Amino acid sequence: MDKYKITDLQTLRFEKQRLQDACKQKEVELNQTIEYIQDNVGSIFIKSIFLKSNSSREKFDFMQELVGTSFDSIVNIATDKENRTENLKALAKNIVTSLLSRVIK
């Protein structure tokens, strides 16, 4: 912050207006950032998990694990129409468990 003396009322008013305008601009920028994060939280989360890996092999192993743990649920969804809701829940649980285990590692 600039350190200088404000010696008259007009300068004080000008400085007050300048600071208010700067605050309004920062508020707009912050709101845009928050809106972007809200709109993209899913992809940001997924990308952060995949970018955590340093090698293609680690990424491949993770995808193989995710598909492997989810395969039975996917087959059940396709074949067992009566229990589709429960099978979707099981699939979601498998995916979330795999993702969380990846984050926690």
Buried (B, 14 or more C-beta within 10 A) or exposed (E): EEEEEEEEEEEEEEEEEEEEEEEEEEEEEEEEEEEEEEEEEEEEEEEEBEEEBEEEEEBEEBEEEBEEBBEEBBEBBEEEEEEEEEBBEBBEEBBEEBBEEBEEE
